[in-house]
Amino acid sequence: MIEPKNGRPIFFPENLVLFGNLALFLWIVLDSVAFLLYNFITGIVFFVLTLILIYGVLHILGCLRPCYNCIKCTHGMGRLAALYFGRRIFKDYKYNYKLPTAIFFTLYIGGFPAAFALYSAIVDFTVIKAAVFVSLLVFTIYSALTWRPRKPKTPKEVIQPKPNN
């Protein structure tokens, strides 16, 4: 199969599109809660800015490829879910997002809020702040683990009879 001009076609599973976007929105809400627990205005500003950056800018970047290359994408929402929660084969970091952009946005909603939640929990410890930090850490680690390449499964070795000496 020849790769199309704008990259290979991507077939997004419906469950990934649905549950990946729900998880992404929950992740953004948890990020905002981490900032809300420190300062109300900061939390609201972070929430609005994140919605604009993720569902505006990153969504538009994801839709720069022709739609016939994205099966079940639902206009960029499949790309957003795949970027954060999909297996590596669904990630389109070579053609649209580019790897630095993907890393920036992952750190923006993953590492930065988790580090801030840890700082906030250390400065003024509450169980809620600690729970938010742990939740953000779990989301961030899970999202980062989806980027690792998986080794293809090899068929079991066929047992060969040993030569008689």
Secondary structure, DSSP 8 states (H G I E B T S, - for coil): ----TT---EE--HHHHHHHHHHHHHHHHHHHHHHHTT-HHHHHHHHHHHHHIIIIIIHHHHTTS-GGGEET-TTTHHHHHHHHHS-GGG--TTTTSHHHHHHHHHIIIIIHHHHHHHHHHHHS--HHHHHHHHHHHHHHHHHHHTTS-----------------
